[in-house]
Structures are given as structure tokens and as C-alpha cells.
């Protein structure tokens, strides 16, 4: 298995799009965004893909845009982050027994990766799954992350239905926990509220501890 690196150009559409973004915004990271946190962490958070002005700009998952606000506040509250706000990859924030990654490591046009791109990037997620210790919790933010996690573990999608705050016990001694994505749309429409998100992390914290 090939380890992930920021020079990956296997998805031609995404590589071309990143070239265009980098030409227009030369101060942006505009590369495949690496995971953030220790490989052996017991909580792995899986998002969808980098945001244009968030991770694609800063080079750190969920950093610098609206989607990261609720996530990092909640991570800090439950003891998984050293600070409640993530503004840049050099702001000194540390994750504690936690790692953050994405199902797709590159910024997709209109924030919508296609199925082939999700599948192409899945080998990197599978490699991360192998590093997780027994009893770990994979927190999937949204149905695409949920399905990508199952594929990475070689499990049938039909056996584990996505649902907010749903917990799935996996055969390998690990857990899959689902949440609605903490996107601007979901939080502003109240599909995902702060109490709802905290309930998910309360369950994750109990399992990790």
C-alpha cells in the first residue's frame, strides 16, 4: 500500500483543479491535505474533503473556515484539543488522543467529489484504519465519510446504516460513530445543533476512556 503524500496526483480532475486554484491563489496550500494528529490516537474523525478557504488554504483539516468552528470548540471541551480554535497550521494547537482526516484529501470542485475520487483515495483511509488500536472510535461526519470508512474496513455498506449519533460496533474491536457534518449549512439550518454535536462527543469520550 502506498502511503499518502502531498504530491499525489492520481485523480486527474482534482489535480487539475488544484493547479488552477494555486495559480489564482498562490498563498493557499492547494495540495492534498494530510491528516492531523497522532496515528495511534483512539479517536479518528473522518470528514468529507478540504474546504476551499479552510483546509485547502491552511493545510490542516477543518482549519480556517466555518466547518471547523464547532468541531474544534467541541474537541477542546471534551479534552481532545489543546485550544478551542484552529486558525492556521502553525497556531500551536495540539490534538490529544485524536486524529482528523478526510475521505477525500483534495479540494473538489463545488465541494463535491465524484465516486471514483472517493474510491481512489480510500486506500489512504484504509491505511489509517490499520494504525488504530483496539477499542478505537471512528467518528464519521456525514454519510460519505461513513461509507468511505466502511469501504476502508472492507465492510458491507448495507450492514451499517448511517444515522446521527448512531453507534456501530465493528468486528475488529473498534466502533463507528456517526454524526451529521458540522458544515455551515447544517449548523445554520439547525439540522445539527451544538447540543446534538456534544451528545456525539460525549458518547465518543466514554468509549475512548
Number of C-alpha atoms within 10 A of each C-alpha: 7 7 10 18 13 13 9 15 15 11 14 11 14 21 20 12 16 24 14 13 19 17 12 10 12 12 10 19 19 27 25 24 25 19 21 20 18 18 20 17 19 25 27 26 21 27 25 25 26 31 24 21 17 23 30 29 27 24 24 23 30 31 25 23 21 17 20 21 19 20 24 22 18 20 21 18 15 15 15 21 21 16 17 17 20 24 18 18 16 10 10 11 17 16 20 18 17 24 22 22 25 27 29 28 30 31 28 21 14 8 13 12 19 13 9 10 20 21 15 13 21 22 20 21 23 18 17 19 19 12 13 19 16 11 17 23 28 27 25 28 22 20 19 21 27 26 21 27 23 20 17 20 18 10 15 10 14 9 9 17 13 23 14 18 20 14 21 17 13 15 8 11 11 19 21 21 24 25 24 21 24 24 21 16 13 14 18 11 9 11 13 19 16 14 9 15 20 19 14 19 22 12 15 23 17 8 15 15 8
